[in-house]
Amino acid sequence: MADTTTYLELSEEGAGAHKFYEVRVAGTEVTIAYGRIGEKGQVRTASYADAAKASAAAAKKIGEKVRKGYAPAVRGARGARPVTRRPVATVTRSTARQAPVLWRFASGAPAFGIFVGEDRAWVGNEAGDVYTLTHDGQVTGRFGLPDGVKCIVADDFWIYAGCDDGRVYDLGGKVPHVAYEIAGDVDIYWLDIHDGVLGVSDRQGGITTVDHEDEFQWSRRSAGRDAWMVRCSEEGVFHGHGRGVTHYDARSGEPVWHTATEGQVLFGWQEPGEVFAGTSRGLVHRLAKDDGAETARYRCDAAVFSCATSPDGRYVFAGDNSSSVYCFAADGTRLWKLGTGFGSAYSMQYRDERLYIVTTDGSLACIDASEAAVRAAEDGQLPQRTDIKAAHAAHLERVVPGAALDTVVEAEVLAGDGGVVVECVQEGGRLRVRAVSPGFDPARRVQFPKDVRVAGARYVVAEVLPSADGGFYRARGEIRRLL
């Protein structure tokens, strides 16, 4: 029987789907490639008992896609759909006194993603670079992702980067792996994760959630467009858009409350019991999670690009589009306003009396936000700033995503090499992963990178931890293929 290839596309006008699906039959093997038009996409191969069964399986998959609206096409006739990126605004230099910046790292491109953990700070930029630095500004690592980084979020031990290619990468190991692939008809603006459930806000003002297996849960369209805020928590999903903030039930997607804001929401932050929304009208609204009531508001002198709080709620910080950063008391009293000196803060995070910001010129900066340092800065006394450039990290390998894994033999594992053994199995049309080491429930699925799954393969994972709700396991750390 001759080898065959069937190439299909689903492309809709506006913000609709823009995807391809290709099925190749070669003897007893069926290879499926799928993804966004213009990209290489993901590839999966399955083997069958004979050529007839392989052809039948391929025909079934093609029929399923045709019924969903896919149609025969010529590869390359359509180009990749442009991805919406947050525009880098033309900002004016702040007239306020200079903030007490301790160090500044120039990443080389406009930066939006930031996360500051116990040991490291992470920054991701529009060039797809993700750098890790110590709290004192020493560059310790560099990842190279395929497209611009929109944001970096943490979910307990796990660190994820959401990119313009529609994928979310797990950065917890030596090599980035694909954790989620967002549907082709979702134009991502921002994302957040809680206990493995991903929330995605988009250009059209929509909110979509997918579970730990990257399977669709629910989607809602808000009354406003340009949804730059999504915050996920045990209490639900908080979605900020052109008309305000809407709270949805995390499981059902049903709206719980909606609070209108003064201006379009441009950024969101959350703490236990409260959410904060920065707007185009220069305000940060402080809202109670249970009912959406506004408990305070903080007024800046220009549109608010970012906001954050101290963990105790004593201070609220904001960055505007005129290169200024602000600090407010909880009741709304403005305590200070200072200039960054190198662009507006697109994202920020406060930790241990330091305010970390990423800016429109691609800088990750560390500001000493202690009361003594701020008072000195207001008097014109600044610390000696350390400047670090991306070129200083040229000696570090730019680690890119890859499906190749280190291998280990079972004897080494049994001899005490450590780790948990998991197995990839085919269930219907999906590849699932389950733990097979003693002490784990084999009925629970394991959240596991999508790009390294091979049916029938076994792996050794550094750790397998239960999810917060106990419904599934989560792989953490290095992954090796078991021989």
C-alpha positions as CSV (number, residue, x, y, z in Angstrom):
1,M,0.0,0.0,0.0
2,A,1.4,3.4,-1.0
3,D,2.4,5.9,1.6
4,T,-0.1,8.8,1.9
5,T,-0.1,12.3,3.3
6,T,-3.3,14.4,4.1
7,Y,-2.9,18.0,5.0
8,L,-5.8,20.0,6.5
9,E,-6.2,23.5,7.8
10,L,-8.8,25.4,9.9
11,S,-8.5,29.1,9.4
12,E,-11.2,31.7,10.4
13,E,-11.3,35.4,10.0
14,G,-10.6,37.8,12.9
15,A,-9.4,36.1,16.1
16,G,-10.6,32.6,15.1
17,A,-8.7,29.4,14.7
18,H,-5.6,29.3,12.5
19,K,-4.4,25.7,12.8
20,F,-3.2,22.8,10.6
21,Y,-3.4,19.0,11.0
22,E,-1.3,16.6,8.9
23,V,-1.6,12.8,8.8
24,R,1.1,10.7,7.2
25,V,0.7,7.0,6.7
26,A,3.9,4.9,6.0
27,G,3.3,1.2,6.2
28,T,2.1,0.4,9.8
29,E,3.0,3.8,11.2
30,V,0.8,6.9,11.4
31,T,2.5,10.2,12.0
32,I,0.4,13.2,13.0
33,A,1.7,16.8,13.0
34,Y,-0.5,19.7,14.3
35,G,-0.2,23.2,15.5
36,R,-0.5,26.8,14.3
37,I,-0.2,27.5,10.6
38,G,3.3,28.7,9.8
39,E,4.9,26.8,12.6
40,K,6.5,23.3,12.8
41,G,4.0,22.2,15.3
42,Q,4.0,19.0,17.5
43,V,4.6,15.5,16.0
44,R,3.2,12.2,17.3
45,T,3.8,8.7,15.7
46,A,1.8,5.6,16.5
47,S,2.4,2.0,15.2
48,Y,-0.3,-0.5,14.3
49,A,-0.5,-4.3,13.8
50,D,-0.7,-4.0,10.0
51,A,-1.0,-1.4,7.2
52,A,-4.8,-1.8,6.9
53,K,-5.3,-0.9,10.6
54,A,-2.9,2.0,10.2
55,S,-4.9,3.4,7.3
56,A,-8.2,2.9,9.1
57,A,-6.9,4.8,12.1
58,A,-5.6,7.6,9.9
59,A,-9.0,7.8,8.1
60,K,-10.8,8.1,11.4
61,K,-8.6,11.0,12.6
62,I,-9.0,12.8,9.3
63,G,-12.8,12.4,9.5
64,E,-12.9,13.8,13.0
65,K,-11.1,16.9,11.9
66,V,-13.2,17.4,8.7
67,R,-16.3,17.3,10.9
68,K,-14.8,20.0,13.0
69,G,-14.4,22.3,10.0
70,Y,-10.9,21.4,8.7
71,A,-10.5,21.3,5.0
72,P,-7.8,20.2,2.5
73,A,-5.1,22.9,1.9
74,V,-1.7,23.4,0.5
75,R,1.0,23.7,3.0
76,G,2.7,27.2,2.8
77,A,-0.2,28.9,1.0
78,R,-1.3,30.6,4.2
79,G,1.2,32.3,6.4
80,A,1.4,32.4,10.2
81,R,-1.1,34.7,11.8
82,P,0.5,37.8,13.5
83,V,0.4,37.5,17.3
84,T,-0.7,40.5,19.3
85,R,2.0,41.8,21.6
86,R,1.5,44.4,24.2
87,P,2.7,47.6,22.5
88,V,5.8,49.3,23.9
89,A,4.5,52.7,24.8
90,T,6.3,55.9,24.1
91,V,6.9,57.1,27.6
92,T,8.0,60.5,29.0
93,R,10.8,60.8,31.5
94,S,9.5,61.2,35.1
95,T,10.0,64.6,36.6
96,A,10.2,63.0,40.1
97,R,13.5,62.4,41.9
98,Q,15.3,59.3,41.0
99,A,14.4,56.1,42.9
100,P,17.2,54.3,44.9
101,V,18.1,51.7,42.3
102,L,20.5,49.1,43.7
103,W,21.2,47.3,40.4
104,R,19.9,47.2,36.8
105,F,20.1,44.3,34.3
106,A,19.6,45.2,30.7
107,S,18.0,42.1,29.1
108,G,18.3,43.4,25.5
109,A,14.6,43.7,24.6
110,P,11.3,45.0,26.1
111,A,10.5,42.9,29.1
112,F,7.1,42.0,30.6
113,G,7.7,38.8,32.6
114,I,9.0,38.8,36.1
115,F,9.0,36.5,39.1
116,V,11.1,36.9,42.3
117,G,11.4,33.8,44.5
118,E,13.4,32.9,47.6
119,D,16.7,32.4,45.7
120,R,16.4,33.9,42.3
121,A,14.7,36.6,40.2
122,W,13.4,35.7,36.7
123,V,12.9,38.0,33.8
124,G,11.6,37.2,30.3
125,N,11.7,39.5,27.3
126,E,10.2,40.0,23.9
127,A,13.2,38.3,22.2
128,G,12.3,35.0,24.0
129,D,15.2,35.2,26.5
130,V,14.6,34.3,30.1
131,Y,17.4,35.1,32.6
132,T,17.8,34.1,36.2
133,L,19.6,36.3,38.6
134,T,20.5,36.4,42.3
135,H,18.8,39.0,44.5
136,D,22.0,41.0,44.1
137,G,21.9,41.0,40.3
138,Q,24.3,38.2,39.4
139,V,23.2,36.4,36.2
140,T,23.0,32.7,36.9
141,G,21.2,31.2,33.9
142,R,19.6,31.8,30.5
143,F,16.8,30.1,28.7
144,G,16.0,30.7,25.0
145,L,12.3,30.3,24.2
146,P,10.9,30.2,20.6
147,D,8.9,33.5,20.9
148,G,8.4,36.6,23.0
149,V,7.7,36.0,26.7
150,K,4.4,37.6,27.9
151,C,4.7,36.7,31.6
152,I,6.3,34.5,34.1
153,V,4.2,33.0,36.9
154,A,4.8,30.7,39.8
155,D,2.5,27.9,41.0
156,D,3.9,26.7,44.3
157,F,7.3,25.1,43.3
158,W,6.7,25.4,39.6
159,I,7.8,28.3,37.3
160,Y,6.1,28.8,34.0
161,A,6.7,31.2,31.1
162,G,3.9,32.1,28.7
163,C,5.0,32.9,25.2
164,D,3.7,34.5,22.0
165,D,3.8,31.1,20.3
166,G,0.8,30.1,22.4
167,R,2.7,27.7,24.6
168,V,3.5,27.7,28.3
169,Y,6.9,26.4,29.2
170,D,7.9,24.7,32.5
171,L,11.2,26.2,33.6
172,G,11.7,23.9,36.6
173,G,14.4,21.7,35.0
174,K,17.7,22.1,33.1
175,V,15.7,22.2,29.8
176,P,12.4,24.0,29.3
177,H,9.5,21.7,28.4
178,V,6.0,22.4,27.0
179,A,3.5,22.3,29.8
180,Y,0.4,23.8,28.0
181,E,-0.6,24.6,24.4
182,I,-3.3,27.2,24.2
183,A,-5.9,26.8,21.5
184,G,-5.1,28.4,18.3
185,D,-8.1,30.7,18.5
186,V,-7.0,32.3,21.8
187,D,-4.8,35.4,21.3
188,I,-3.0,35.5,24.6
189,Y,-2.6,38.7,26.6
190,W,-1.8,37.4,30.1
191,L,-2.0,34.2,32.1
192,D,-1.9,32.8,35.6
193,I,-1.8,29.3,37.2
194,H,-3.2,27.9,40.4
195,D,-2.8,24.2,41.4
196,G,-2.2,23.2,37.7
197,V,-5.2,25.1,36.3
198,L,-4.2,27.7,33.8
199,G,-6.2,30.9,33.2
200,V,-5.7,32.8,30.0
201,S,-7.0,36.3,29.2
202,D,-7.1,37.5,25.6
203,R,-7.4,40.3,23.1
204,Q,-11.2,39.9,22.7
205,G,-11.8,40.3,26.5
206,G,-12.2,36.5,26.9
207,I,-11.1,34.2,29.7
208,T,-10.3,30.6,29.1
209,T,-9.2,27.9,31.6
210,V,-7.5,24.6,31.0
211,D,-6.7,21.9,33.5
212,H,-3.4,20.2,34.5
213,E,-3.7,17.8,31.4
214,D,-4.0,20.9,29.1
215,E,-7.7,20.1,28.5
216,F,-10.3,22.8,28.0
217,Q,-12.5,23.5,31.0
218,W,-14.5,26.6,30.2
219,S,-14.4,29.9,28.4
220,R,-16.3,33.2,28.9
221,R,-16.5,36.5,27.0
222,S,-16.6,39.6,29.1
223,A,-18.3,42.9,28.3
224,G,-14.9,44.6,27.6
225,R,-12.0,43.9,25.3
226,D,-8.2,43.8,25.9
227,A,-8.1,41.7,29.0
228,W,-4.7,42.3,30.6
229,M,-5.5,40.8,34.0
230,V,-6.1,37.3,35.1
231,R,-5.4,36.0,38.6
232,C,-6.2,32.5,39.6
233,S,-6.6,31.3,43.2
234,E,-8.5,28.9,45.4
235,E,-11.4,31.5,45.6
236,G,-11.8,31.6,41.8
237,V,-10.6,33.4,38.6
238,F,-10.4,37.2,38.6
239,H,-10.5,38.7,35.2
240,G,-9.7,42.4,34.4
241,H,-10.7,43.9,31.1
242,G,-12.0,47.0,29.4
243,R,-15.0,47.3,31.6
244,G,-13.7,46.3,35.0
245,V,-13.0,43.1,37.0
246,T,-15.2,40.0,36.9
247,H,-14.9,37.1,39.3
248,Y,-15.7,33.6,38.0
249,D,-16.1,30.3,39.8
250,A,-13.0,28.3,39.1
251,R,-14.8,25.0,38.4
252,S,-18.0,26.0,36.6
253,G,-16.9,29.4,35.0
254,E,-20.1,31.0,36.3
255,P,-19.8,34.7,37.2
256,V,-19.8,35.5,40.9
257,W,-19.6,39.3,40.8
258,H,-18.5,42.1,38.5
259,T,-17.1,45.5,39.6
260,A,-16.7,48.4,37.2
261,T,-13.4,50.3,37.3
262,E,-12.5,53.8,36.4
263,G,-10.7,53.1,33.1
264,Q,-9.6,50.0,31.3
265,V,-7.7,47.4,33.5
266,L,-4.1,47.2,32.4
267,F,-2.6,45.0,35.2
268,G,-3.8,42.9,38.1
269,W,-2.3,41.7,41.4
270,Q,-3.7,39.5,44.2
271,E,-3.2,38.8,47.8
272,P,-5.2,36.5,50.1
273,G,-8.7,38.0,50.3
274,E,-8.1,40.9,47.9
275,V,-7.4,41.7,44.2
276,F,-5.8,44.9,42.9
277,A,-6.5,46.4,39.4
278,G,-4.4,49.1,37.8
279,T,-6.3,51.2,35.2
280,S,-5.8,53.5,32.2
281,R,-7.2,56.4,34.3
282,G,-4.3,56.3,36.8
283,L,-6.0,54.3,39.5
284,V,-5.4,51.1,41.4
285,H,-8.7,49.6,42.7
286,R,-8.5,47.4,45.8
287,L,-11.4,44.9,45.7
288,A,-12.5,42.3,48.2
289,K,-12.5,38.8,46.7
290,D,-15.7,37.6,48.3
291,D,-18.0,40.3,47.0
292,G,-16.0,42.7,44.8
293,A,-16.5,45.7,47.1
294,E,-13.9,48.4,46.7
295,T,-12.1,48.9,50.0
296,A,-9.6,51.5,48.8
297,R,-8.2,53.2,45.7
298,Y,-4.8,54.6,44.9
299,R,-4.4,57.6,42.5
300,C,-1.4,58.0,40.3
301,D,-0.6,60.8,37.9
302,A,-0.8,58.7,34.7
303,A,-2.1,55.3,33.4
304,V,-1.0,52.4,35.7
305,F,1.0,49.8,33.8
306,S,1.7,47.6,36.9
307,C,1.0,47.2,40.6
308,A,2.0,45.1,43.6
309,T,1.7,45.0,47.3
310,S,3.7,44.0,50.4
311,P,2.6,40.7,51.8
312,D,1.2,42.3,54.9
313,G,-0.9,44.7,52.9
314,R,0.8,47.7,54.5
315,Y,2.1,49.1,51.2
316,V,0.7,49.2,47.7
317,F,3.0,50.0,44.8
318,A,2.3,51.1,41.2
319,G,4.2,52.0,38.1
320,D,2.8,54.5,35.5
321,N,3.4,55.2,31.9
322,S,5.6,58.2,32.6
323,S,8.5,56.2,34.2
324,S,7.4,56.8,37.8
325,V,6.8,54.3,40.6
326,Y,4.6,55.0,43.6
327,C,4.1,53.7,47.1
328,F,0.8,54.1,49.0
329,A,-0.3,53.3,52.5
330,A,-3.1,50.8,52.7
331,D,-5.7,53.6,53.2
332,G,-4.8,55.3,49.9
333,T,-2.4,57.9,51.2
334,R,0.4,58.5,48.8
335,L,3.8,58.0,50.6
336,W,6.2,58.7,47.7
337,K,6.7,59.0,43.9
338,L,10.1,58.5,42.3
339,G,11.4,58.0,38.8
340,T,13.0,54.9,37.4
341,G,15.3,56.7,35.0
342,F,15.0,53.9,32.3
343,G,11.4,53.4,31.2
344,S,8.0,52.5,32.7
345,A,7.4,49.4,34.8
346,Y,5.4,46.9,32.9
347,S,5.5,44.4,35.8
348,M,6.7,44.5,39.4
349,Q,7.0,42.5,42.5
350,Y,7.9,43.4,46.1
351,R,10.0,41.2,48.3
352,D,12.0,41.9,51.5
353,E,11.9,45.7,51.3
354,R,12.9,45.7,47.6
355,L,10.8,46.5,44.6
356,Y,11.7,44.6,41.5
357,I,10.5,46.0,38.2
358,V,10.8,45.2,34.5
359,T,10.5,48.1,32.1
360,T,9.7,49.2,28.6
361,D,13.4,49.3,27.7
362,G,14.0,45.7,28.8
363,S,15.5,46.4,32.2
364,L,15.1,44.3,35.4
365,A,15.8,46.7,38.2
366,C,16.0,46.3,42.0
367,I,14.8,49.3,44.0
368,D,15.6,49.7,47.7
369,A,12.1,50.4,49.0
370,S,13.0,50.7,52.7
371,E,11.9,53.8,54.4
372,A,15.5,55.0,55.1
373,A,16.5,54.5,51.4
374,V,13.4,56.3,50.1
375,R,13.9,59.3,52.5
376,A,17.6,59.5,51.3
377,A,16.5,59.4,47.6
378,E,14.0,62.2,48.2
379,D,16.9,64.3,49.5
380,G,18.9,63.4,46.4
381,Q,21.2,60.8,48.0
382,L,21.3,57.7,45.9
383,P,23.2,54.4,46.3
384,Q,25.9,53.4,43.9
385,R,24.1,51.5,41.2
386,T,25.4,48.4,39.5
387,D,24.7,48.1,35.8
388,I,24.7,44.6,34.2
389,K,24.2,44.0,30.5
390,A,23.0,40.9,28.7
391,A,26.5,40.7,27.1
392,H,27.8,39.9,30.6
393,A,25.9,36.6,30.4
394,A,27.4,35.6,27.0
395,H,29.4,32.8,28.6
396,L,26.1,31.2,29.8
397,E,24.6,28.6,27.5
398,R,21.2,29.7,26.0
399,V,19.2,26.6,26.9
400,V,16.4,26.0,24.5
401,P,13.4,23.6,24.7
402,G,14.0,20.1,23.5
403,A,12.4,16.7,23.6
404,A,15.7,14.8,24.0
405,L,16.2,13.5,27.5
406,D,19.1,12.0,29.4
407,T,18.7,8.3,30.0
408,V,19.2,6.0,32.9
409,V,19.1,2.2,33.3
410,E,16.7,0.6,35.7
411,A,19.5,-1.0,37.7
412,E,20.8,2.5,38.7
413,V,17.4,3.5,39.9
414,L,17.0,0.3,42.0
415,A,20.5,0.8,43.4
416,G,19.4,4.1,44.9
417,D,20.0,6.6,42.2
418,G,16.7,8.2,43.4
419,G,13.6,9.5,41.7
420,V,10.1,8.3,40.9
421,V,9.3,6.1,38.0
422,V,6.3,7.1,35.8
423,E,4.9,5.6,32.7
424,C,3.3,7.1,29.6
425,V,0.2,5.2,28.3
426,Q,-2.2,5.7,25.4
427,E,-5.8,6.3,26.5
428,G,-8.0,6.8,23.6
429,G,-6.5,9.7,21.6
430,R,-4.5,11.1,24.5
431,L,-1.1,10.2,26.1
432,R,-1.4,10.0,29.8
433,V,1.2,9.6,32.5
434,R,0.9,7.7,35.8
435,A,3.2,6.9,38.6
436,V,4.3,3.3,38.9
437,S,6.8,3.5,41.9
438,P,5.6,2.0,45.2
439,G,3.6,4.4,47.4
440,F,1.8,6.2,44.6
441,D,-1.8,5.7,43.4
442,P,-1.6,4.4,39.8
443,A,-5.1,5.7,39.1
444,R,-4.1,9.3,39.5
445,R,-2.7,11.0,36.4
446,V,0.6,12.9,36.6
447,Q,1.0,16.4,35.2
448,F,3.9,15.9,32.8
449,P,5.5,17.8,29.9
450,K,3.7,17.3,26.6
451,D,6.7,17.4,24.4
452,V,8.5,14.4,25.8
453,R,5.6,11.9,26.1
454,V,6.0,8.7,24.1
455,A,3.5,5.9,24.4
456,G,4.9,3.0,26.4
457,A,7.9,4.9,27.7
458,R,9.0,5.0,31.3
459,Y,10.7,8.0,32.9
460,V,12.5,8.8,36.2
461,V,11.4,12.1,37.7
462,A,13.2,13.9,40.5
463,E,10.0,14.3,42.4
464,V,6.3,13.5,42.0
465,L,4.1,15.6,44.4
466,P,0.4,15.6,45.0
467,S,-1.6,18.6,43.8
468,A,-3.2,20.8,46.4
469,D,-6.6,19.3,46.0
470,G,-5.2,15.8,45.9
471,G,-6.7,14.9,42.6
472,F,-3.6,14.3,40.6
473,Y,0.2,14.3,40.8
474,R,2.7,16.9,39.5
475,A,6.2,16.1,38.2
476,R,9.0,18.3,39.4
477,G,12.6,18.6,38.5
478,E,14.8,16.7,36.1
479,I,13.3,14.0,33.9
480,R,15.3,11.1,32.4
481,R,14.2,8.3,30.0
482,L,14.3,4.9,31.6
483,L,16.0,2.3,29.4
